[in-house]
Amino acid sequence: MDLDPLITLAGFVVGVVVGMTGMGGGALMTPLLVLLFGVQPLAAVSSDLVASAVMKPVGATVHLRRGTVHRGLVGWLCLGSVPAGFSGVLILRALGDGDAVQERIKVIMGALLVLAAAGMLAKSLVDRGRPPAPAGEIDIRPRPLPTVLVGAIGGLVVGLTSVGSGSLIVVMLLGLYPRIRSSQLVGTDLAQAVPLVAAASLGHLLFGDFQLGLTGSLLLGSLPGVYLGARISAGPATSRVIRPALVVVVSCSGLKLVGVPTAWLGGVLLALLGAVGISVAQRVVGERRHPRGETDPRPVAEELGGADR
């Protein structure tokens, strides 16, 4: 097994970000492998998913111990996501592994990254207009059919691209259950992602383009990175900077994957940086008007993006 120290370093950096903020796994690592290291899209998806299957249980265990997992929602989500995640791999297998298929995977991945970044940004803006959350626990009653559908859509996307078990599913869950608390949203998403990623990983081990050296390099860096990130655990002030920055990075990566010229990306980057700057400034002003001791009118915005894959 040949290990790549640069990929290990990249895995460590991404692991730290995931440990600190709960987002950025697949949305950062997979496009990074494709764009920076020249890994074929199918190999990047397969190896990143298998590596994620090792890391996901760590975060899920923490939330289970804290009691921030809605077990009912997890069950209905998994009913849709687990078979859909495996089916996504079978669809890739049916398409073949030629250059045209690799290009399609790259474009689909890029479009989903842009969609995920737009959804997270829109959700953050919408959350600011929400009224203060009531004190005490909120009883969330599962809506079986829509929840299974959310799981199926997210699972299929994860099986195809490795992106979405955090960013896309979190956004869809929030739309379905707007009163769910941030900690419960993240914990539920992490818990359902364990069997989802395990099923998709099994499919990629059997039918994908899994590469042991690539996966080993990722795990060698990402496991200590996740641990370190969790230990230093970004506070609200750090999250205000890191999370919007991740939205910018994910957006630009997605646009590059779909073939947007580099010159155009400069203009897009400037526009995104301006929007993020305004967003961060508004949040800082809002927190000065509503100190942390008061009821936070944005209970879910702090967990923007959940535990992204």
N, C-alpha and C positions, 0 to 999 in steps of 0.2 A: 504494500500500500504506500504510494508516494504522496507525502503531505506537502502542501504548498504554504509556506510561511506567510505569504501576503494574503491569501484567502483566510488563513487563521487569524491574522490581524484584523481583517475586515469583519470576520465573524465576532471577534471580541468587541469591536466598536459597536456593531449592531446589537450585540447582546447587552452591552451597558445601556444603550438607549432603551431597549425593551424592558430591562429591569427597572430603569428609572421612571419610565412613563407608561408602560403597559401597552405600547403600540410600536409598530415599525418592523416586525419580523419579516414576513413574506413580502410586504410592500417595499421594504428596503433591500433585503438580501438577494431576492431573486433578480430584480433588475440590475443590481450591482454586479452580480455574477455575469449577466449577459453583456452589459454595457462596458464594464471596466476590465473584466477578465476574459471576455470573449468566449464564455461557455455557451454551448448550444442551448436554446431555450428549454427543450425537453429535458436535457440533463440537469439544468439549473432547477427546474420545477421538481424533478424526482428527488434530487439530493437534498434540496432545501426542505422538502416535506418530511423526508425521513429524519433529518436532523431536528426538525420541529417536533416530531413525535416523541423525541427524547426529552425536550425542554418543556413542553406544555404541561405535563403533570405537576411540575414544580409549582408553578403559579396557581394551578387549580387546587392543589393541596392546601396552600395558604388560605385561599378563600373558603374552602370547605371548613377549615378549623375556625375561621372567623364567623361562620354562619351567614355569609353573604352570597350564597348560591341558592337560587330558586329551583329546587329539584323538579318541580312539576314542569316548568318551562324547559329545563334541560332534557327531560324525557321526550316531550313532544318535538323539540328541535332535532334531537338525535334520530327520531323516527324518520324524519325527512333527510337529514344531512348525511347520515352514515351510508345508506345505499346510494345516494346521489353522488357522494364523494368517490366511491368506488366506480360508479358508472362513468364519471368524468374521465377516469383513466382508460376505461374500455373504449370510450369515444375517441380519445387520442390514439389508442392502439389501432382502431379501425381506420383512422385517417392516414396511418403510415408514419414514416420518419424521414421523408425526403426534405430537400431544401424548401420546397413550397410550403410544406406542413410546418416546418420550423418557423418560417416567416409568418404564417398565420397565427401561430401560438404567440409570437412576439407582439404582433399587432393587437390581438385580443387582450394580452396582459397589459399593454400600454393603455388601451381604452378603459380597462377596469381600474387601473391606477388613477387615471384622471377622474373617473366617476367617483371612486372612493374619496379622493381628496376634496372634490366638490361637495360631496355629501357631508363630510366632516365639517367643512367650513360653513355650509348652510345650517347644519345642526347647531353649531356654536352660536351663530347669529340669532337663530330662532329661540334658543334657550335663554338668551338675555331678556327676551320679552315675556318670559313665563313668570307667573306670580310666585311668591315665596312658597316653598314646600311646607306642608303641614308637619307638625311635630309628631314623633312616634313612627312606628312601622306602617307602611302602606300595604294593604292586602291586594296583591296582584292575582287575579283569577285568570288562568290560562285560557286562551281561545284556540282550541285544538287545531282546526283546519288551517287558519292563517299561519299559526306557528309552525306547523309541519311544512307549509309552503315556503316560509322563510328559510327553514332548515334545508329544504331541498334545493332552493335557488343558491344559497350560500355554499352548500356541499358540492354542487355541480361546478361552481366557479372555482372552488378550492382544488377539486380533482383535476381541473383543466389547467390551472395557472399557479396554484399554491397561494394565491392572493385572496383575501376576503374573509377568513375565519374570524378576524377581529374587526377590521374597518367596515366591510359591507354588512355583515350580520348585525353588528352593533347598531348601525344606522337604521336598518330595517326593524330591529327589535324596538328601538326607541320610537319609531313611527307607529308601531303596533301597540306598545305599552308606554305612552308618554309620561305616566306618573311613576314609573319605576325609578328607584334611587340609583345613584351613580355606582355605588359600591356593589349593589346587587346586579346591576347591568353588566359590569365588568366580570364579577365572579361567575355569573351564569354563562356568559360568553366563553370564559376560559374553561369551565367545566364541560360544556358541550363540545368544545374544540378538541378535547382529548380523544374521544372515540372517533370524531370526524377525521382528524388528522391521521389517527391510527389506521382507519379504513383506507383513506387515500394513499397513505404510505405503503400499505400492503399491496394495493393495486400497482403502484409504481415499482415496488420491488419485483413484482411478478411480470409486469408488462411494460414498464417505463424504461428509462435510460439511467438507472441508478448507477452511480460511480462511487465506489467505496473510498477512494482517496479523497475525492471532493467532499464527501459527507464527513469523513474523519477530520479533514482540515477545518470544516465549519464547526464541528462539535468541539474540537480542541480549543477554539477561541471563544465560541459563543457561551459554553457552559460557565466558565469562570466570569465571563462578561456579564451574564445575567445575574449571577450571584453578587458580583460587585455592585451592579446597578441597583439591585434590590437592597443591598446594605446601605448605600448612600441615599437611596430613595429620594428622588427629587421632590422638594417641597413645592407649594403653590407658585412661588416666585419663579423657580426654575422651570416649572411646567408651562408658565405663561410664555416663555421664550422657546423651549424645545418643541412643544407640540405644534405651534404655528410654523416653526422652521421645518418640521417633518412634512407638513402639508405642502410647503414649497418644494421640498426635495422630491416628494412622491409625485407631485404634479409635473415637474420638469422631467423626471424619469419616464413617466407615462407618455408625455408628448414626444420625447426622443424615440421611444420604442415604436410609436405609431408613424414615425417618419417625418416629424416636423423639422425643418432645417435648423441648424445650429444658430444661424443669424436671427431667426425669428424667436428662438428660445430666449435670447437676450432681452427682447422686448417683453415677452411673457414673464420672465423672471423679475424684471423691474416692476411690472404691474402687480405681481403677487407680493413682492417685498413691500410695496406701498400699502397694499390692502392689509397685510399682516401687521405692519407698523401701526396703522390706524386702529386695527382690532386690539392689539396689545395696549395701546394708549387708552382706548376706551375702557378696557377691562381694569387697568390700573386706577383710572379715575373712579370707576364704579366701586372698586374695593375700598377706596378711601372714603366714599360716601356711605358704604355698608361694611363696617369693620367685621372681621371674622367672628367676633363674639355675637353678632346679630345673625338672624336667619339668612342663610345664603340664597339669594333668588336664582342662582344658577347651579342647582344640585348636580346636574349631569354634565355640564360643560367642562368641569374639572377633569372628568374622565373621558374627554374627547377621544374617540377612536378605540376605546377598550384595549384588549390585549391583541394587538394586530398581528395577524399573520400576513 
